[in-house]
Amino acid sequence: MLRKRAFTLIELLVVIAIIGLLMALLLPAVQRVREAANRMRCQNHLRQLGIALHNHEQSMGAFPSAYWVRPWPPDPAVPAGHYRWSTLALLTPYLEQTNVYNALDLNVPLFGGPNQNPPYSIFPQNRATVALVVPIFLCPSDMYKQVLPDRGAANYVACVGSGVNGGQAIDPGDPVAAPTGGNWAPPDGVFYANSAVRISDIFDGTSNTVLMSETLLGSGGPDITDRSQADPRVTYISLGVSQTLSVAGCQSATLFRTNRQSTWADGAYPTALYNHWFPPNTPEFDCLRHSNPAWKAARSRHTGGVNVLMGDCSMRFIRNSVDLTTWRALATRAGGEVVSLP
């Protein structure tokens, strides 16, 4: 009589252990390959944005502004700062997003005023388009793809400058953008309210000046009032209009917003801008006073740093350990600094 051969329990456990060990060795490698591919796709998105920026500069004579500040005569009650269509919105016709561009009515402000229904909401003709998810505006490494259900989000942000001017995104010399003046110096980067910077205005050289980088989407949901429960990667400190952007003010803040990067069409700091006051992926909280000024960092889920788009359309991966003086120098368009990257 022939005896049937079979695995003993010990042999089966050994096989399972070997398979588990192989999986444990394999998974990190798979994840590294996947992240490397995501990082390359992210760089490709930024490179396409860079080409679009240059095409805009050639066609319109200047790079697009960070956002518009202008009155709207049909309803003077609409704040001038609500006319803030973002750099990304203005680039859509140069990004093979013609359908998105044609669906936008840029002749009206992005947000209305107190007479809007509901008050201060997006104008009705633009709500459906602003809610669109535009894949080129999203980094594939981010764990979130949308922040608010009625808005399309974006990871890519325009550089206001070094942040040494308090992160100001409005030129105090602009009688429309800053009618009451201010104590801040004009922004030292390429993008700010009503800006019209040309390539010839980048005196530091396009290969030494950052145009855009990336940051992380918020998790969405209710605001957080307990600092210990807030994650600086996906929330930001929100200071009131009457508060001053300062180290002390940011350290004593009690309101942490979860809606960062919620709206690709909105050119304000919470959704479309950043500066180089903090190093990449800083453990500090981004700190924003209303929508301007602000200290807001470049952030990513790439290992060890962030992608940046230089003025000549080249890509650089900047490590979190970058020298802060060098990092800030890269953000200025005419600072005269000597920049040396490894």
C-alpha positions in Angstrom: 0.0 0.0 0.0 1.4 3.4 -1.1 1.6 6.1 1.5 0.6 9.6 0.4 3.2 12.2 1.0 2.2 15.6 2.5 3.7 18.6 4.2 4.1 18.4 7.9 2.9 21.3 10.0 6.5 22.3 10.6 7.4 22.3 6.9 4.3 24.4 6.2 5.2 26.9 8.8 8.7 27.1 7.4 7.4 27.8 3.9 5.0 30.5 5.2 7.9 32.1 7.1 10.1 32.1 4.0 7.3 33.7 1.9 6.8 36.3 4.7 10.5 37.1 4.8 10.6 37.4 1.0 7.6 39.7 1.1 9.2 41.8 3.8 12.3 42.2 1.7 10.4 42.9 -1.5 7.8 45.4 -0.4 10.2 48.2 0.5 11.9 47.7 -2.9 8.5 47.9 -4.6 7.6 51.0 -2.7 11.0 52.7 -3.5 10.4 52.0 -7.2 6.9 53.3 -7.0 8.0 56.4 -5.2 10.8 57.0 -7.8 8.3 56.8 -10.6 5.9 59.2 -8.7 8.8 61.6 -8.2 9.6 61.6 -11.9 5.9 62.1 -12.7 5.8 65.0 -10.3 8.9 66.6 -11.9 7.2 66.1 -15.3 4.1 68.0 -14.1 6.3 70.9 -12.9 8.3 70.9 -16.1 5.0 71.2 -18.1 4.1 74.1 -15.9 7.4 75.7 -16.6 7.0 75.4 -20.3 3.5 76.9 -19.9 4.9 79.8 -17.9 7.5 80.6 -20.6 4.8 80.4 -23.3 2.7 82.8 -21.3 5.7 85.1 -20.9 6.3 85.1 -24.7 2.6 85.6 -25.6 1.7 88.1 -22.9 5.0 89.8 -22.3 5.3 88.7 -18.7 4.7 85.7 -16.4 1.2 85.5 -14.9 0.6 87.2 -11.6 0.1 85.2 -8.4 -3.4 86.6 -8.4 -5.3 89.7 -9.4 -6.5 92.5 -7.1 -8.9 94.8 -8.8 -12.3 96.3 -8.2 -15.4 95.0 -9.9 -17.6 97.9 -11.0 -20.9 95.9 -11.4 -20.8 95.4 -7.6 -18.5 97.6 -5.6 -19.2 95.6 -2.5 -17.1 92.8 -3.8 -13.6 93.1 -2.2 -10.9 93.8 -4.7 -8.9 90.9 -3.3 -11.7 88.5 -4.4 -10.6 88.9 -8.0 -7.8 86.4 -7.3 -7.6 83.9 -10.1 -4.5 81.9 -9.6 -1.4 81.4 -11.6 -2.6 77.9 -12.4 -5.9 79.2 -13.7 -4.2 81.6 -16.0 -1.9 78.9 -17.3 -4.7 76.5 -18.4 -4.7 77.5 -22.1 -1.0 76.8 -22.2 -1.3 73.3 -20.6 -3.6 71.6 -23.1 -6.4 72.4 -20.7 -8.3 74.6 -23.2 -11.6 73.1 -22.2 -11.1 74.2 -18.6 -10.0 77.6 -19.7 -13.0 78.1 -22.0 -15.3 77.0 -19.2 -14.0 79.7 -16.9 -15.4 83.2 -16.8 -12.4 85.2 -15.8 -14.3 88.4 -16.4 -15.9 88.1 -13.0 -14.1 87.7 -9.6 -13.5 84.3 -8.3 -15.5 85.1 -5.2 -18.4 87.4 -4.7 -19.2 89.8 -1.9 -22.0 90.2 0.7 -24.6 90.4 -2.1 -23.7 87.0 -3.5 -25.9 84.0 -2.7 -24.5 82.6 -0.5 -22.4 85.6 0.6 -18.7 85.5 -0.5 -19.2 82.3 -2.6 -17.8 81.5 -6.0 -19.8 83.0 -8.9 -22.4 80.5 -10.2 -21.0 80.3 -13.7 -17.6 79.1 -12.4 -18.6 76.7 -9.7 -18.6 73.5 -11.8 -15.3 74.3 -13.4 -13.6 75.2 -10.2 -14.7 71.8 -8.8 -12.9 69.9 -11.6 -10.0 67.7 -10.6 -7.1 68.6 -13.0 -4.5 65.7 -12.8 -1.6 67.9 -13.9 -2.1 70.0 -10.7 -1.6 67.0 -8.4 1.5 65.3 -7.2 1.0 61.5 -7.5 2.9 61.0 -4.2 0.4 62.9 -2.1 -2.0 60.6 -0.1 -4.8 63.1 -0.7 -6.3 64.0 -4.0 -9.2 66.4 -2.9 -9.7 68.6 0.1 -13.2 70.0 -0.3 -16.0 68.2 -2.2 -16.8 71.2 -4.4 -13.3 72.3 -5.2 -10.4 70.8 -7.3 -7.2 70.8 -5.3 -3.5 71.5 -6.4 -0.1 70.6 -5.0 1.9 73.0 -7.1 2.6 76.5 -5.8 4.1 79.7 -7.1 7.1 81.2 -5.3 6.5 84.7 -3.7 10.1 85.0 -2.6 12.3 84.5 0.4 9.8 85.4 3.0 12.1 88.0 4.6 9.5 90.7 4.0 7.0 88.9 6.2 5.9 86.7 3.3 4.1 89.6 1.8 2.4 88.8 -1.5 1.2 92.3 -2.2 3.4 95.1 -3.5 2.7 98.1 -1.1 3.5 100.4 -4.1 0.5 99.1 -6.0 -2.4 101.5 -5.4 -5.0 98.8 -6.1 -3.4 95.8 -4.4 -2.4 97.8 -1.3 -4.3 101.1 -1.3 -3.3 101.9 2.3 0.3 101.1 1.8 2.2 99.1 4.5 5.5 98.6 6.2 6.6 95.6 4.1 9.1 95.7 1.3 7.8 94.6 -2.1 7.9 90.8 -2.6 11.4 89.6 -3.9 10.2 86.6 -5.9 8.6 86.3 -9.3 4.9 85.9 -8.3 2.8 88.3 -6.2 -0.5 90.2 -6.5 -0.8 92.0 -9.9 2.8 91.1 -10.7 4.0 91.2 -14.3 7.6 90.0 -14.0 9.5 89.3 -17.3 12.4 87.0 -17.8 14.6 90.1 -18.2 13.6 91.1 -14.7 15.2 88.0 -13.2 18.6 89.6 -12.7 19.9 86.6 -10.6 19.5 84.4 -13.7 16.8 82.0 -14.5 19.0 79.0 -13.6 19.4 80.5 -10.0 15.8 81.4 -9.4 12.9 79.2 -8.4 9.5 79.7 -10.1 7.4 76.9 -8.5 7.5 74.0 -6.1 5.1 71.7 -4.4 3.3 71.4 -1.1 0.9 69.0 0.5 -2.9 69.0 0.5 -4.8 69.3 3.7 -6.9 66.5 5.1 -10.1 68.5 5.0 -12.7 68.4 7.7 -13.3 70.6 10.8 -10.7 73.0 12.0 -8.4 72.0 14.9 -8.0 74.1 18.0 -5.6 71.8 19.9 -2.0 72.2 18.7 -1.1 68.6 19.9 -3.7 67.2 17.6 -2.6 69.2 14.5 -0.1 67.8 11.9 2.1 70.6 10.4 2.2 68.7 7.1 -1.5 68.9 6.4 -2.7 71.9 8.5 -1.6 75.5 8.9 -2.0 78.2 11.5 -4.6 80.7 10.7 -4.1 84.2 12.2 -7.0 86.7 12.3 -7.0 89.9 10.3 -6.2 91.9 13.4 -3.2 89.6 14.3 0.4 90.2 13.3 2.5 87.6 11.5 5.3 87.1 14.0 7.1 84.2 15.8 5.3 84.9 19.0 1.9 85.2 17.3 2.4 81.9 15.5 3.6 80.1 18.6 0.5 81.2 20.6 -2.0 80.5 17.8 -5.0 78.2 18.5 -6.6 77.8 15.1 -5.3 75.2 12.7 -7.0 74.9 9.3 -7.2 71.6 7.4 -8.2 73.1 4.0 -4.7 73.8 2.6 -4.4 73.6 -1.2 -8.2 73.1 -1.5 -8.7 75.2 -4.7 -6.5 75.3 -7.7 -8.3 78.4 -9.1 -7.7 80.5 -5.9 -4.4 82.4 -6.0 -4.2 83.2 -2.3 -1.5 81.9 0.1 -3.6 79.0 1.6 -4.2 77.5 -1.9 -1.6 78.6 -4.4 1.5 80.3 -3.0 4.5 79.6 -0.8 7.9 81.1 0.1 11.3 80.1 1.4 11.2 81.4 4.9 11.2 77.8 6.2 13.3 75.0 4.8 11.6 72.2 2.8 9.4 69.9 4.9 10.0 71.9 8.1 8.5 70.5 11.3 7.2 74.1 12.0 3.6 74.9 11.2 3.0 77.1 8.2 1.6 80.4 9.6 -0.8 82.6 7.6 -2.4 85.8 8.5 -5.8 85.7 6.8 -4.6 85.2 3.2 -1.6 87.4 3.3 1.2 87.8 4.5 2.4 84.3 5.4 5.3 81.9 6.1 4.4 78.8 4.1 6.9 76.0 3.2 7.4 73.7 0.3 6.4 70.2 1.3 6.2 66.8 -0.2 5.9 63.0 0.5 9.1 62.4 -1.5 11.9 61.0 0.6 14.2 63.7 1.9 13.2 66.8 0.0 11.0 68.6 -2.6 11.0 69.2 -6.3 11.5 72.8 -7.6 11.0 74.3 -11.0 13.8 76.7 -11.9 13.4 79.8 -14.1 15.1 78.0 -17.1 12.6 75.1 -16.8 15.2 72.8 -15.3 14.2 70.6 -12.4 16.1 70.3 -9.0 15.4 68.1 -6.1 16.2 70.1 -3.0 17.1 68.2 0.2 15.4 69.1 3.5 19.0 69.7 4.8 19.7 72.6 2.3 21.4 75.6 3.8 18.7 78.1 4.7 20.6 81.1 3.3 21.0 79.2 0.0 17.3 78.2 0.0 16.2 81.8 0.5 18.6 83.1 -2.1 17.0 80.7 -4.7 13.7 82.4 -4.2 14.8 85.9 -5.0 14.7 87.3 -8.6 17.2 90.1 -8.1 18.9 89.5 -4.8 22.4 89.4 -6.2 23.3 86.4 -4.1 25.9 83.8 -5.2 24.1 80.5 -5.1 25.9 77.2 -4.9 24.0 73.9 -4.8 25.6 70.5 -4.3 
